[in-house]
Amino acid sequence: MFLSKLKKTPALLNQTGISIVLLILSFLGFIDAAYLTITHYQNVIPPCTVLGGCELVVTSAFSTILGIPLALLGAIYFFVLFYLAIAIL
């Protein structure tokens, strides 16, 4: 009975589907974090089109830990997720 229910699960919920979604989202997160890291080291304020105030976030004292930008830590995190998603496939 239980096995028959497993066969009816949508393709998105199986391991391959989850891995593909994780692969796409981690790639997009890596691109975003890498862009913010590059703008940090170039001392450029990224354009903010939604609400404004991006310069307050990027130049805040809380945007770095021991001189390392949080965006760089995010880029490393998303790269590891991307690599793990490839390894699962």
C-alpha positions as CSV (number, residue, x, y, z in Angstrom):
1,M,0.0,0.0,0.0
2,F,2.7,2.4,1.0
3,L,4.8,1.7,-2.1
4,S,1.9,2.4,-4.4
5,K,1.7,5.9,-2.9
6,L,5.4,6.5,-3.6
7,K,5.0,5.7,-7.3
8,K,2.4,8.5,-7.6
9,T,4.6,11.3,-6.3
10,P,5.2,14.1,-8.9
11,A,8.5,14.1,-10.7
12,L,9.5,17.4,-9.0
13,L,9.5,15.7,-5.6
14,N,11.9,12.9,-6.4
15,Q,15.6,13.2,-5.8
16,T,16.5,14.2,-9.3
17,G,13.9,17.0,-9.4
18,I,14.9,18.3,-6.0
19,S,18.6,18.3,-7.2
20,I,17.8,20.2,-10.3
21,V,15.8,22.9,-8.3
22,L,18.7,23.1,-5.8
23,L,21.2,23.4,-8.7
24,I,19.3,26.3,-10.3
25,L,18.7,28.2,-7.1
26,S,22.2,27.7,-5.8
27,F,23.6,28.9,-9.1
28,L,21.4,32.1,-9.0
29,G,22.4,32.7,-5.4
30,F,26.1,32.3,-6.3
31,I,25.8,34.8,-9.1
32,D,24.1,37.3,-6.8
33,A,26.5,36.9,-4.0
34,A,29.5,37.0,-6.4
35,Y,28.2,40.3,-7.9
36,L,27.8,41.8,-4.4
37,T,31.3,40.7,-3.5
38,I,32.8,42.3,-6.6
39,T,31.0,45.5,-6.0
40,H,32.2,45.5,-2.4
41,Y,35.9,45.2,-3.4
42,Q,35.5,47.8,-6.2
43,N,33.9,50.2,-3.7
44,V,30.9,50.6,-6.0
45,I,27.3,51.0,-4.8
46,P,25.0,48.6,-6.7
47,P,22.0,50.2,-8.3
48,C,18.8,49.8,-6.3
49,T,15.6,50.0,-8.2
50,V,13.0,48.6,-5.8
51,L,12.9,50.7,-2.6
52,G,16.2,52.4,-2.3
53,G,18.6,52.4,0.6
54,C,20.9,49.8,-0.9
55,E,23.9,52.0,0.0
56,L,23.0,51.8,3.6
57,V,23.1,48.0,3.6
58,V,26.2,47.6,1.5
59,T,28.3,50.2,3.4
60,S,27.0,49.3,6.9
61,A,29.5,48.2,9.6
62,F,27.5,44.9,9.7
63,S,28.2,44.0,6.1
64,T,31.6,42.6,7.1
65,I,32.9,40.1,9.7
66,L,36.6,40.6,10.5
67,G,37.0,42.5,7.2
68,I,35.4,39.7,5.1
69,P,32.2,40.8,3.3
70,L,29.2,38.7,4.1
71,A,28.6,38.5,0.3
72,L,31.8,36.5,0.0
73,L,30.6,34.1,2.7
74,G,27.4,33.8,0.8
75,A,29.1,33.1,-2.5
76,I,31.1,30.3,-0.8
77,Y,28.0,28.9,0.7
78,F,26.1,28.9,-2.6
79,F,29.1,27.4,-4.4
80,V,29.2,24.5,-2.0
81,L,25.4,24.0,-2.5
82,F,25.9,24.0,-6.2
83,Y,28.7,21.5,-6.0
84,L,26.6,19.2,-3.8
85,A,23.7,19.4,-6.1
86,I,25.9,18.3,-9.0
87,A,27.3,15.5,-6.9
88,I,23.8,14.2,-6.1
89,L,22.9,14.1,-9.8
